[in-house]
Amino acid sequence: MEITMYHYLFIGLILFLIGVIGSVLVKNVIKLLIAIEIMLTGININFITFAAYCGNDKFDGFVLVLFYTALGAAELAVALYLFYLMFRKKESENIESYTEL
C-alpha cells in the first residue's frame, strides 16, 4: 500500500480534532495548553504535506511551518508565565477559578 497525500492530511485532521476536543473538554490549564499545541502540530503537518506534494519550488510551506512553530513556542511561553502569575494568586490550576481578569 502506498502512502499518499491524503494519509498525511488525515493524520493532521485527527490531531487537530483531538486538540479541539481537548481544549473544549478539559478544565486544567496545563492540559489546555497541551491541547492547543496538538492543534498546532496538526496544522503544521498539513502545511508540510501541501508543501511536499504540491510542487513547492520556493519552500514557502516549510518556512511557514518554521515561523508557525516559533510563534507557537512564544505563545506557550507567554501563556505559561501568565498562568504562573495567576497560580501564585489563586493557587489552583482549574480554569473555572480564573473568571475575572
C-alpha positions in Angstrom: 0.0 0.0 0.0 1.4 3.4 -1.0 1.2 6.3 1.4 -0.4 9.3 -0.4 -1.1 12.9 0.5 -4.5 12.1 1.9 -3.0 9.9 4.6 -0.9 12.8 5.9 -3.9 15.1 5.7 -6.0 12.6 7.6 -3.3 12.4 10.4 -3.2 16.3 10.5 -7.0 16.4 10.7 -7.1 13.8 13.5 -4.5 15.7 15.5 -6.4 19.0 15.0 -9.7 17.4 16.2 -8.0 15.9 19.2 -6.7 19.3 20.1 -10.1 20.9 19.6 -11.9 18.3 21.7 -9.2 18.6 24.4 -9.4 22.4 24.5 -13.2 22.3 24.9 -13.5 19.5 27.5 -10.5 20.0 29.8 -10.6 22.0 33.0 -6.8 22.1 33.7 -4.8 25.0 32.3 -1.7 22.9 31.5 -3.8 20.3 29.7 -5.4 23.1 27.8 -2.1 24.4 26.6 -1.0 20.9 25.6 -4.3 20.6 23.6 -3.6 23.9 21.8 -0.1 22.6 20.9 -1.6 19.4 19.5 -3.8 21.6 17.3 -0.7 23.5 16.1 1.0 20.2 15.3 -1.9 19.1 13.1 -1.8 22.3 11.2 2.0 22.1 10.7 1.6 18.5 9.3 -0.9 19.9 6.8 1.4 22.7 5.8 4.3 20.3 5.3 2.1 17.9 3.3 0.9 20.6 0.9 4.5 21.9 0.5 5.9 18.5 -0.2 3.2 17.2 -2.5 2.1 20.3 -4.5 5.5 21.1 -6.1 6.6 23.9 -4.0 9.9 25.1 -5.5 10.4 28.1 -3.1 9.9 26.1 0.1 7.2 28.5 1.2 5.3 25.9 3.2 8.4 24.8 5.1 9.3 28.4 6.0 5.7 28.9 7.1 5.9 25.9 9.4 9.2 27.2 11.0 7.5 30.6 11.6 4.4 29.0 12.9 6.4 26.7 15.3 8.3 29.7 16.6 5.1 31.6 17.1 3.6 28.6 18.9 6.6 28.4 21.2 6.4 32.2 22.0 2.7 31.9 22.7 3.2 28.9 25.0 6.0 30.8 26.9 3.7 33.8 27.5 0.8 31.7 28.4 2.8 29.7 30.9 4.1 32.9 32.5 0.6 34.3 32.8 -0.6 31.0 34.3 2.3 31.2 36.8 1.3 34.7 37.9 -2.4 33.7 38.2 -1.4 30.5 40.1 0.5 32.4 42.7 -2.6 34.5 43.4 -5.3 31.8 43.3 -3.3 28.6 43.9 -5.5 26.5 41.6 -5.0 25.1 38.2 -8.7 24.8 37.5 -9.9 27.1 34.7 -13.1 28.0 36.5 -11.1 29.8 39.2 -9.9 32.3 36.6 -13.1 34.0 35.6 -12.1 37.6 36.3 -9.2 39.5 34.8 
